[in-house]
Amino acid sequence: MDAKVDIVLATYKTNIEYLKKQVDSILNQTFENIKLIISDDNSNDSNLRKILEEYSKKDKRVELYFQEKNLGYIKNFEFLLNKST
């Protein structure tokens, strides 16, 4: 059985260019048995949402969540950690 790594990423009003670099870097690693779990904490940025959805469509390892209300940094990561187990 191959090891699998879950990577959790919380976003909120993120600079899109930095986000792309971060996600591309994660997905282009030589170790490919990963799941990238991304939760956006209600950014209200349709461009951000669109880009994240494009990543999810292109790569089955990307799992997305969009919060209906702002949870805050800690609760957003708690949500992600619960999804990764």
C-alpha positions as CSV (number, residue, x, y, z in Angstrom):
1,M,0.0,0.0,0.0
2,D,1.4,3.4,-1.0
3,A,1.4,6.2,1.5
4,K,-1.1,9.0,0.9
5,V,-0.6,12.6,2.0
6,D,-3.5,15.0,2.6
7,I,-2.6,18.6,2.2
8,V,-4.9,21.2,3.7
9,L,-5.1,24.8,2.4
10,A,-7.3,27.5,3.8
11,T,-7.9,30.6,1.6
12,Y,-9.5,34.0,2.3
13,K,-9.2,36.9,0.0
14,T,-6.0,35.4,-1.4
15,N,-3.9,37.0,-4.0
16,I,-4.7,34.9,-7.1
17,E,-1.2,34.8,-8.5
18,Y,0.2,33.6,-5.2
19,L,-2.5,31.0,-4.9
20,K,-1.8,29.7,-8.4
21,K,1.9,29.4,-7.6
22,Q,1.1,27.6,-4.4
23,V,-1.3,25.1,-5.9
24,D,0.9,24.5,-8.9
25,S,3.8,23.8,-6.7
26,I,1.9,21.3,-4.6
27,L,0.4,19.5,-7.6
28,N,3.7,19.3,-9.5
29,Q,5.6,17.5,-6.7
30,T,7.2,14.2,-7.7
31,F,5.2,12.4,-5.0
32,E,1.8,12.3,-6.6
33,N,-0.3,10.2,-4.1
34,I,-1.8,13.3,-2.5
35,K,-5.1,14.9,-1.9
36,L,-5.2,18.7,-1.8
37,I,-8.1,19.9,0.3
38,I,-8.9,23.5,-0.1
39,S,-11.4,25.5,1.9
40,D,-12.2,29.1,1.0
41,D,-13.5,31.0,4.0
42,N,-16.2,33.0,2.2
43,S,-13.9,35.3,0.2
44,N,-16.7,36.7,-2.0
45,D,-14.3,36.8,-5.0
46,S,-15.8,35.1,-8.0
47,N,-12.4,35.0,-9.8
48,L,-10.9,33.1,-6.9
49,R,-13.7,30.6,-6.9
50,K,-13.5,30.2,-10.6
51,I,-9.8,29.4,-10.5
52,L,-10.2,26.9,-7.7
53,E,-13.0,25.2,-9.6
54,E,-10.7,25.0,-12.7
55,Y,-8.0,23.2,-10.6
56,S,-10.6,20.8,-9.3
57,K,-11.9,20.0,-12.8
58,K,-8.3,19.4,-14.1
59,D,-7.0,17.4,-11.2
60,K,-9.0,14.8,-9.3
61,R,-6.6,15.2,-6.3
62,V,-8.1,18.6,-5.6
63,E,-11.1,18.7,-3.2
64,L,-12.9,22.0,-2.7
65,Y,-15.1,23.5,0.0
66,F,-16.6,27.0,-0.1
67,Q,-17.8,28.3,3.3
68,E,-21.2,30.0,3.3
69,K,-20.1,32.3,6.1
70,N,-16.7,33.4,7.4
71,L,-15.5,30.9,10.0
72,G,-12.2,32.6,10.8
73,Y,-8.7,31.2,10.5
74,I,-8.8,28.6,13.2
75,K,-12.3,27.2,12.5
76,N,-11.5,27.0,8.8
77,F,-8.5,24.9,9.5
78,E,-10.4,22.8,12.0
79,F,-13.0,22.2,9.2
80,L,-10.2,21.1,6.9
81,L,-8.6,18.8,9.4
82,N,-11.9,17.1,9.9
83,K,-12.2,16.5,6.2
84,S,-8.7,15.0,5.9
85,T,-9.4,12.2,8.4
